[in-house]
Amino acid sequence: MDIGDTPEEAAFRAEARAWLLEHATPAGDHGENHDLADHVEKALAWQRVLHDNGWAGISWPEAFGGRGMRPIFQAIFNEEMATVDETLGPLTVALGMVAPTLMRHGSPEQQQHIGAMLRGEQLWCQLFSEPNAGSDLAVLSTRAELDGDEWVVNGQKVWTSLGQFAQWGILLARTDPDVPKHQGITYFLVDMASPGIEVRPLVQMTGTAHFNETFLTDVRIPKENVVGEVGDGWSVARTTLTSERSSIAGGKTGWNVDLLIEAAHIKGVADDPVVRQGLARAHTQATNLRTLGYRIRSALSMGTTPGREMLIMKLAYARHWMETTDLAMQILGAEGMLAADDEGLRAIWPFAFLNQYAVRLGGGTDEVQQNIMAELGLGLPREPSADRGVPWKDLPR
């Protein structure tokens, strides 16, 4: 593993850093912006700035409006952008999930959306999970039935991130109940302004409504909005889900171990042996994550595909978030039950502690990720499945 920049990479990093210093908002007091509408608009505005100045889609093919550079250069730019107070978090579904999927599976007409995403003109949401189809997504029951040149969709989705703001969504629906659960699923692009779509925000324990439940009643989707082949949606969805896990693992926390150490000093518990042990563990985990990132960067720099470290990152990131914010609550004591919008400890840690569950559940639970690591990373046999080969209509529900 070589964690240093090549001369070409170092020059790119210097150029990116200089541009960000001139155009980005400097890193502030690490307080979180919990006004979702404002957060979304700022992310779209920042994407437009990136696009207008040639910093959008750095590793995307030129045919899709990108710069066609190797992925290592996008990774370098992301590292530098992490040092300023800008985020593209609300655009994760569009840029990190939908765009790669359409590049690989979309028709030329569907790929026209990619340019709009790159220009910061479209916000997308994901309509995959259902009340009874989460970790086992393939048992989903939202139905799509063909009526002439349109599909008519009925069902319910849940955990639709920022669905109340999205113009477009990616939707999985069952089009054939007579085949096993992983078959007979079709992948659609859906206009969120279509009649019959109702989005209801779900207020989380953080006080925000990042997620939603979405009801679809006789929603009509044109035939040309099917991505890939009818009934082959699971294959398309795997591209999306792989991109989702990578995006979550590469996200920004809004805090770091230095802030945790600072909190321990402020609360006067920095000399407590239990707290010190927790701080040492947090530092070790952060170092491990950084090293995993270096391994991924090293592979990208050499033009190879990252290996098992990509499978490990999401789980390691989620566990680090859980243990670090648990320690923060221990340090804050009773003060950890309070929250504040101004700067200070209560502006960071209570929200981060409550928000850990979105990280640990989103893109697949920790247990699902362990199975992925075991099967794809270590080559262990799949878990026994009683419903393999059974038509979906015959499954107990």
C-alpha positions, 0 to 999 in steps of 0.5 A: 500500500502506498498512501502518498500522492504521486506528483500528478495527484499532489498537483491536483490536490493543490489545485482543488485545495486552492479552488475550495479556499476561494469558493467554499464556506470555511469549516465552522463550529461543527454545528449541524444544520437541521433545517432540511429544506435549507440543507437540500437547497444548499447542496443543490446550489453547491453542486451547481457551483461545482458544475459551473467551475468544472469540478463535478463528475471528476471521474465520470466518463466524458460522454456523461458530462464528466472529466473522465479522470481516474477515481483517485482524483475524485477521492482526493477532491472529496478529501479536500472538500471534507475540510470545508463546510459544504456537503452534497449529502442530499444528492447521495441518491442522485450522484452516488446511486442513480447515476452509476446505475443509469450509466450501466443499465439505462437507455439513452433517453434515461441517461439524459437525467444524468446531465441534470443530476450533474448540473444540480437540477434534480433531487432523487429518492429511493423507493425500495424498502417496504414495511415488510421488506427491509433486510429481505428486500426481495419479498417486496409486495408493491405491484406493477401491472401493465395497462397498454403503454403504462404500468400501474403501480400500487403499494407502500414504501418506507424510509424514503430519504428526502422524498418530500423534496425529490423530483424523481425516484427509483422504484422497485415493484413486483411485476410477476408473482409466479416466480421466485422472489428475486425474479419478477421484480422490475426497476422503474424511474418515477416522476414524484409529481405523478398523481397517486403518490403521497409522501408522509414525513416520518419524524425521527427521534432527532426531531427531523423528518429525513425519512418518509413513508410513501403511498402509491395508488394507481400511479401510472409509469410509462413503459419507457421508464423501465430500467433494464429488462422487465423482471430483471430489476434485482440485477439492476438494483444490485448496482444501486445497492452496492453504490449506496453502501459505498456512499454511506461508508464515505460520508461525513460525520460532522465530528471527529475524535479530536472533538470528543477529546475536547469534550472530555477536557471540558467536562473534566473527565479526561483523566478518568481511566474508563474514559481514557480507554474509550478515547484510545479505542475511538482513536484506534477505530478512526485510524483503522478507518483512515487506513482502510481509506488509504487502501482504497485510495491506493488501489484507485491510484494504481487503477485497480478495483478495491477489494475486501476493504470496500466490504468492510468500510460500511460496517466499520464506519457504523460501529465507529459512529455507534461506539464514539457517540456512546462514549460522548453520552458517557462524557456528557452525563445528564447534559447529553439528554439536552440539545441546543442549536447554538455552538457547544457540546450540545450542538454536536453530540446528542444529535450525532448519538440519535442519528447513529441508527440511520447509519447502522440501518441504512443500506443494510443492517450491520447483520446484513453487511456481515453476511455480505462480508462473509459470502463475498469477501471470505467465500463462505457458504450462503446461509440456508434459505427455505424460500429459495425457488419458491414462487413469491405468491406462495411465500407466507406473509 
